[in-house]
Amino acid sequence: MDSKPQDVQPVIKTNHRMITLDLFMDDIIINKNNIQQKRQPSSRIIYCYDEMQKTDGEWNWDKFNKDISEYLDDPNIKLTTNKIRGINLQKQLNQLWNLFRKAIIHSTKCNIKQKKKKIKQNRHPLYDSNLKKDLNMLKGMLNKIRRTKLDFNNRSIENRQKIIAHITALYKRNDGNRSSTLLDFISIMKRHNITISSHFLRDKTFQYKDILQNTIIILESKYINVTYEYKKNMMDTFIQERNQNYKTDKKKMIKSVLERPHTSLSIDKVYKNDNNEDTLYTEENEVKEQTNVHFQTIAGAINCEKHLSQHPEWQDQYQPKRDIQHTIYSDLMKYLTLNKWIDNVKSLPNNKASSPSGISYKMLKNLNEDNQSFLYAFICVCMDLNNISDEWKKTTIYLIPKLKPFFANLTNTRLITLLKTSRKAFISLLNRHLSRILKNNNVLKGNQFAALPGNSTFEPIRMINEIIQDAKENNKELWLLSQDLRKAYDRINIFMLEKAIERIKIPSNFIKIISNLFKNRQNQVITAYELTNSYDVLIGIDQGEVISPLLWCIYYDPLLCEIEQRKLGYTLEAPKIALNKFYGENTSEETEKYTVSSSAYMDDTQWLVPNQNNLEKILEIADSFYKLNDIQVNKEKSELLVRYKQGRYRPKLKPYEPVTLRFGSDSIFIIPVSP
């Protein structure tokens, strides 16, 4: 399809131009089989865990575990925990893990009840009702009359026979039975209690079309009434459900009140705009290929080694911190006992879908002690090799829409990474150990309020609120800039992540595990045509990985620490209170001062300063850090809050004038708001 404006001589006075549109019929007329293939509803396997018993019954966990043991005891396999613990090569780890995984999958197919569940399509429930089907059939009969151009005003015998032949002609139904228009029509009339003469065809041949049209009107009126009653009943049902959710599920209630739609995506076509040229890909191979290209290159960067000698301003900040002792990590990489490992598995969440490997948390949690010992042995080997199985590095991406319309544009999607459950069980263990150590020893010095135990959004919100209140009460100037980081996890450079981890003296074997977790990995994307081919991930860490939030905090900490050390932020002052003074005694006029330059919660960062000059100095430092670490900032989307110092007789301020801020090597034009 191509369009372009044309210059013509109009017969009337107008400032409009004519548009010509060229249509290429080969692109419009699509193979019907392909359309039907796209419309075929897909299904997924549901495991009926509720019907699983411990020991008795047709479906029970004892049989599940017994089949795993028998599979591994096969003379051709003979897998033992000693054999696993003897692994010293990555190739051996991959081979033996695949055997263990196949044993679980084999037992799952035989011992856990399964059912197929069709994925719901967005169709009105009344659309598949018998009333709607009958109405559609009658409309089809009327269209058939129009296509055959039957003349019901011609009362000749020859024309009468032609009409009768049309109505009584037999055809083969979808169910294999033979029927006719007349039989279908009479059946519909009787089903809806509409009186019809047994001699209808003989007596009212020429009134057939009128009777058909009147019947359609009757059924349409009936369908409108049924639809009204359905909507009324659904409204009553949803009102009751919302009231109930207020008591039992407030999250669901808020989502309902805000009318947030529950939408899903079907990636059956992909729109791209390259060099101002619009292209819509609809063929299966093209859709899969373009989807892979998009997600492989969306970050706009790749992992590459960075030399701090080329960035001397950051060399000191990335040196190992002198105030951190190596001994705080002494227990980080110690083996758990088998019982503690089983407790770790038992603590995994319930009601989660199976991973792409087909193994769910429910299966892992119901392994008996013998089979848990196999899994425990693999975890110990991963700690010995400082690596994980290659199969654990293969992940699947499930796409969900952003708030904006999808329009087949992949940039309007968010991705959820589906990881292997065994990998998540292992990494959750490491994450719990590391986060506890960092929290107890106050390792991360920047004002980052996420990822560590006990942290929440309450602390940064309260801190910012106190600073704004202090500026108002003491008539002080305050500049607060909120910045927007793009694809924070997707652009983490693994080599710089290693340097950030080394900076806080985490042991090298732990660093190797983290590096190997995110190197040499592959992704696949779920589309309407099943999975794409695997593609290599070039940079970043996984969104769904349990340790990713903590790694981001470690990655971002050098910047927050550098900014705080420069003392460019907003200063809070309060009278110094001596603990040995009684109430009413003379106190010193000394004041306590505390400077706050930043507040961060994950990738949301606020810079707090007393003037524009200090803010631009912070932004220059931040810009240098972002370039070093491949972090991308939407500078134009920054939001600025400014409170100017008020004069005694200064009139009420008008809306703020736009401000031009130097942001590193760039300048941004921004309109501030008042606190």
N, C-alpha and C positions, 0 to 999 in steps of 0.2 A: 504494500500500500504506500502510495506516494502522493503528497499534496503540495501545491504551490500557488501563490497569488498571481493573478493575471491583470494586466492593464487593459481595460476595454473602454469604449466610448459609450457611456450609459445614455439612455433615452430620457432619464430624469436627473435632476441635480442631486448628487450624493457624494459623500466623502468615503464611502465604502469601496472595497475592491472585491473582485470575484475570485473565489477559490475553486480550483479544479482538483479533482481527486481521481487518481488512477488506482483501480482495483485489479489485483492479479488473481484470477479465479483459481489457479492451482493452489494458492495459499488459503483460499476461503473454503473450497470444497475439500473437506477432510474425510479420510477413510472412516466410515461408520464403525468399523470394528475397533478402531483406535479409541473412538469416543466411548463405546461400550466398555472397553477395557478400563478406561479412566474412571468410569462411573461404578465399576464393581466395588461394592463395599468390602473393605478389608476386615479381618478379624484378628483377635489375639487370644493366646492361651491363658486361662485363669486356673490357678491351682486352688483346689478346694481344701484349704488347711483346716477349716472348721470341722470337716468330717474325718480328720486324722485322729486316731486314738493312740494311747501310749503303747499298749500291748495287744489288745483284743480288736476284733472287727476285721473287715475286709481290707481297710486302709489303716495301717498303723506304723509308727516310727520304728518299732523293733524290726519289722520286715525290711524297712528302708535301710537301716544300718546293717542288717544281716547281708543284704544283697551287695552293699558296698564292700564289706569284708570278703565275701566270696569272690567278687570281681577282682579284688587286689591279690587274693590268694591263688589265682589262676597260675598254673605252672609257667605260662608264657609271660607273666607279668611279675609275680612274686615281689610285690612292693612291701618293704618293711621300714620302720622308723630308722633303723640303723643304716639302711641303704640310703635313705634321704639325708641323714646327718653326715654321711660320707661324701656328699656332693662338694666338689671344689671347682667346678667349671660352670659357666653360665649355660652352656649347651645341655649339660646334665640336668640342671634345674628346670629348664624348659621342657625336657622330655618327661621327667618324672612328674612334674606338675600336670602336664597334659593327661597322663595316665590317671592321676587322682581325680582330676576334673571329669574325665569320661566316666569314671566309676560312679560319681555322684549323679551325673546326668542320666546314666543307664538306670540307676536305681529309682530316680525320680519318675521316669517314664513308666516304670512297672508298678510303683508302690504309692504314688500320690495321685489321687483322682484329679482329672483335668476336664475342663470344658472350654469350648470355643465361644467367645463373646464377640458378636459383631460390633464394630465401632459405629456408634450412633451417627446418623446423618441428620442434618438440620432440616427436617420435614415436619410439617404440622401433623399431629397425631390423627386428626380427622381426614387428612389427605388419603390415608389408606383404609378408611372406613368403607363399608359396603354401599352406603348412600352416595359417597363421592365416586366410587367406581361405577355405580349404576348411572349416575349423572354424566360421567365421562363417556360411557358406552352410548347413551342416547345422543349426545352431541356428535359422537363419531358416526352414528347412523344418519343424522341430519347432514353432516358434511359429505357422506357417501352419496346421498341423494343429489346434492348440489354438484358433485363431481361428475355423476352420470347424466346430469342435465335432464332428469325426468320431468315431463310436463303433466301436472295434475289438473290442468284446465282442459286438456284434450280428452273428451269423453268417448273416444272411439274404442271399439272392441280390441283392436290391435294394440293400442296404447295401454288399455287395461291389462291385457295379458303381459305386456312388457313390465308394468309395475309389479304385478303378482310374481313374475319370474325373478325380479330383483329382490323382493321381500322374502321369497321362499328359497332362494339359492343357498345350498349347503356350503359350509366352509369348515375347516379344521381348527378347533380351538387350541390354545396353548397347552391344555391338559390332555390333548390327544383325541378328545371326543368331537363328534360332528354336530353342528348346530346351524341355525339360520337366523337372519335378522328378525323374522316373525316370532320364532320361538323365544329369542332373547327378549324381545319387546314385551310379549305376553308375560314372561317370567318376571320381568321388572315391575310391570303393572300390578300383578298379583302380590308381589313382595311388599309393595307399598299401599296395598288395599285400595287400588284404583279400579273401579268397575270397568269391565270390558266384555263385550258380547262374544259368545262362542262362534258367531258367524261374522266376526269383525272383518275378515278379509273379503268375504262375499258382499257384504252390505255397504262397507265404507272404504272401498278401495281408494277412491279419489280423495277421501278425507284423511288418509294416512299421514300425510305431511303435517296437516293442521293438528291432528291428535298428538303427533310426536312433539310438535312445538309446545303445545299446551302442557304435556306431561313434563317436559323440561322445565317449564315455568313453575309447575307444582313442586318438583324436586328441588329446584333452586331456592324457592321460598322455604322449604323444609330444611335445606342445608344452612340457610342463613339463621333460622331459629335455633338449630342444633349448635351452630358455632357460637351464637350469643349465649346460650345456656352453658356451653363449655367454658367460655371466657369468664362468665360470672362465677361458676364453680371454682375455677382456677384462682381467681382473685380472692375468694373466701379462703381457699386452701393456703395460699401464700401469705395472707394476713395472719392466719393462725400459726403458720410455720415461723414467720418473723417474730411473733410474740413469744413463741416457744424458744427460738434461738436467743432472744434477749436474756433468757434464764440460763440456757445450757451452752450456747455457742455464739458468743458476742462477736467473734471475728466474722462469722458467716452473716450475722445480722447487719453489721456495718457495711459489708460488701453489698448486701441487698439494698440497704438504704441509699448508698452512693450509686446504685445502679451500675456497678462494674460488670461488664459482660464477661461471661466465661466463653472465650473463643479459642479455637484451635486452628492450626494451619494445615493446608494440604499443598505441598510443594509439587504441583503438577505443571507449572510453568514458571519461567524466570524472566524478569525484565531487567535490562541493563542499559545504561547510557554511557557509551564510550566516545569521547571526543565529540560530544553533542550529537551523537547518532543513537537514536532509540532502536533497541532490538528486543523482540519478545521470543524467547525460546520455548517451544512446546513439545518437541520430540523427546522421548525418554532419554536417549544418550546425551543429547544436548543439555537437558535439565540437570542430569547428574554431573556432567562435566563442569558446567558453569557454577553449580552449587559448590563443588570442591574448590574451584579456582577462587571463588569469593571468600570462603572461610580460610583458605590457606594464605591468602594475601591481604585480608582485611586489616591486619595489624599495621601493615605498612613498614615493617622492620623485620630483621632476622637476628638470631643469636650470633654475636661476634665478640671476640675478645676486645676489651677496652684497657688501655694502658694508662694508669694514673699519672705517669710521668708527663703525659700530654695534657693533664688537667691538674697542675700543681696546687690550685686553690682547694682541691679536695683530698690531697694526700694525707694531711694530718687527721682529717675526720675518719678516714678509712683505716687508720692504724689500729691495731688491737687495743682495746680500752684498758688502761692501767688499773682502773678501780674494780675490774672484774677478775675474780680468781678462777683458774681452771677447775679447781676442786668442786665447784658447785654443780658441775656436769658429771660427777663421778658415777652416778646411778643411771645416767641417761640411756646408755647402750647395754645395760646389764640384762641378761636373760630373765624373763619371768619364770615362775614355776608353772607347771601344767595347770594346776588348779586356778592360778591367777589369770592365766590365758583364757580358761573356760569362763571365768567370771567376766572377763573383758568381752567375750563373744556374747554372753548372756545380756550384757548391757546395751547391745546394739538395738536400734529402733525396730518396732514392729510395723506391720501393715505397709511395708515398702515393696515396690515391684522388684521382680528378679532383675539382676544385672544382665548385660548382653551375653554373658557366658551361660545364662540359664540357671545360675545358682542364686538363691535368695537368702536373705538373713535368716528366714525361718528354717531353712534347711541347715544352715551352719549352726544355729542355736539348738537344733535337735539331733546333732551328731552325738553318738555315745562317746564315752571316754576313750575307747580304742581308736575311733576314727578322728576324734579331736586331737589325739596324739600325733596323727599324720599331719594335720594342719599345723599344729604347734611346731613340728619338726621343720616344715617348710619355712615358717616364720623365723626360726633360729638360723636356718641356712641363709635367708635373705639378710639377716644382720651380720652373718659371717662374711658374705660376699659383697656387702654394701650395695646390693642391687635387688631387683625384683624380677619375676618371670617376664619374658617378652610378651606373653599373653595378657598380662596385667596392664601393659602399656597401650593396648588397643582399646580405644574408647569409642562411644557412640554419642552423637549430638542429636538432641531433640529440640526442635525450634518452637518457640512460643511468640506470639505477636507483641509488639510494643503498643502503646496507647494509640498511636497514629494508625490509619488504615494500612493494610498490607500491600495491596496493589501489585502483588507478585514481585515486589522489590525486597531483596534479602537484607538490605540495610535497615528495613523496618521490622526486624526480628531480634529476639534475644535467644541465646542458646543455653540449654541445660546439658551438661556433660554427664553421661551415664557411665559410671565406673564399675569395675568388678568388685563384688562384695568382699571377697577375700582381701583384696588390696585395701579397701576402705577400713576393714577390721584391723589390719596391720598399721596403717598410717594413723588411724584414730588413737592407737596406743602410743605411738611416738608423739603425736600432737599433745596428748594429755600430759605426758611426762615433761615435754619441753615447756609448754605454757605454764605449768606449775612452777618450774624452776625460774623462768623469767619473771613471773609475778612475785614469788617469794623473795627474790634477790634484787628486785627493782632494776633489772638489766636495761630495759628500754627507757631512755631518759626523756625522749620527746613527748609532747602533750598529745599522745595517741590514746584514745579511749575505747578501742575496739580489740576484739580477739582474745584478750586475756580474761581469766576467770574473774567474775564479779564486776566486770566493766559493763557499762550500758550508755545509752544516749543521755541519761539523766545528768551525768557529770559535766559534759561539755555545754549542754543547754544552761545548766545552772551557772557555770563559770561565765559564759557570755552575758547572761542576764545580769549578774552582779557587776560586771564591768560597765555595761550600759547604764545601770543604775548609779554607779559611782561617778560616771561622766556627767550625768544630769545633776546629781546632788552637789558636786563640786565645780560645776560649770567648766568642764575640761573638754578639750577637743578629742574626738575619737574617729578613727577611720577603720572600718571593718570590711575586708574584701573576701568574698566567697568565690572560690574558683572551681571550675568544672574540668575534671580529668576524663579523658576518653579511653575506654577499654583498658582500664588499669591492669587487670590480670593478664590480658592478652598481649601486653607489650613488655612484660617483665623480661629483662635480659638475664639469662641463667648465669652467665659469667659474672655479671655485676651482683647478682643475688649471692653467689658464692663469696664474693668480697665482703658483702654486708654481713653474712653469717660469720665469716672469719673475724670480722671486726669485734664481735661480742664473744669471741673465744669458744665457740661451740666446737666439739671434737671433729677431727677430719673425717672419721668414718661416718658420722651422721651427715656431714656435708655431702659426702659421696652418694649416700642413699638419696638425698634430696635432689642432687644433680641428675642422677640416673633415673629418678622418677619422671623428670620432665625432658629428658633428652631421648632422641631416637624413638619417639612415640608416633602413633598413627591415629587418625580419626576417621570415622565414617558418619554420614549424615542421613537421617531418616527422611525419605521423600515419599511422594504418592506412588513411586515405582520401587518401593522397598529401599534398601540401603545403597548408597553410592559406593564406588570403589574406595579403598583406603588411600589416604593422602598423608604425606609427612607434615608434621606440625613444626613450623620454622622458628617459633618464639613463644614465650608466655608460659603460664601455668594454668591448670584446669580450674574452671569456675566451680565445679562440684566437689573438688578435693577438700577434705575436712581441714587440712593444714594450710590451705591457700590464704585465708585471712591473716593467720599468724605470720606467714612468710611475707605478705605485703607490708605488715607493720615493721618487720625487720628491714625490709628493702627501703622503706620510706624514712626510717629513723635517723639516718645521717643528716638529712635535710632539716628535720625538726630540731635536732640537737644543734646544728650549726646556726640556725636562726635564733634559738634561745641564747646561745653563747654570745651573740653580737649585741644583745641588750637593746634592740631597736623597738621593742614592743611597748605596749601601754603599761604604765606604772601605777600600781595601787599603793596608797599610803594610809597608815593608821598609827595612832599613838602607841608607843612602846609601853607595855605594861610589865612591871616587875612583879614577880610572884611573891616576893617577901614584903610587899607593901600592903597595909591595911586600907580599907575604904576611908576616904577623907584625907589621907596623908598626901603631902606634896609629892607629885610624881614628876619624872623627868620629861622634858619637852622633846626628847628624841622620838623619832618616828621609825616604824618598820616599813620597808619598801619591798615590793614584789613586782617584778616585771613579767608580763605575759605577752608573748609575740604570736603564738599560734594555738589553734585548737583543731584537732583532726579526729574524725571518726571514719576509719577505712580511707576511701579516696575523697571524702568530703573534707576540705581544708578551709579554715578561716584565718586570715592574717589580721592581727589587732595592733594598731599603732597610733601614736598621738598626732601624726601629721603626714602630709603627702610625701614629703622627702624621705622619711623612714620607710614608708610603704614601697616606694620605688626602689630603695636599696634592697629590701627583702625580695621583691619581684626579680631583681637582677640576679640575686643569689639563687633563687628558685629556678629561674630560667636556665642557669648554668647547670644545675643539678638535673633538670629534666632532659637536657640534651645529652648529658653523660649517660643517663639511665634509660634512654629511649621512651621517656614518658611524654605523652602528647596531651596538651592542654587546649581546651576551647577558650582562648583568651577573650574572644568577643562575647562569650557567654558569662563572663565574670559579673558578679553582682556587688555593688558597692553601697555601704551604709556609712553616712557621714553625719557627725554631730559637731557643728562649729561652736566655738566658744562665744557666749552671748555677752554683748555689752550691756551696761546698766540701762541705757535709754534706747537700746537698739529696737527698732520696730519689728513686728512679727515677720518672720522670714517668708519670702516668696518661694515657689517651687525651685528646687535646686537647678543651677546652671549645669550643663554638661561639663565633664572633666576629662582632660586628656592625660592618661597615665602612661609612663614609660614602663613597659613590661619586658625587661631584658633588651633585646635588640629591636623590639617592636614597640609601637604605640597603640593604645586602645582608646576608643572614644566611648565614654560610659556616663550614664545619667544616675547620679546617686539618689538614695532615698533617705528619709529621716527616721531615726529610731523611735 
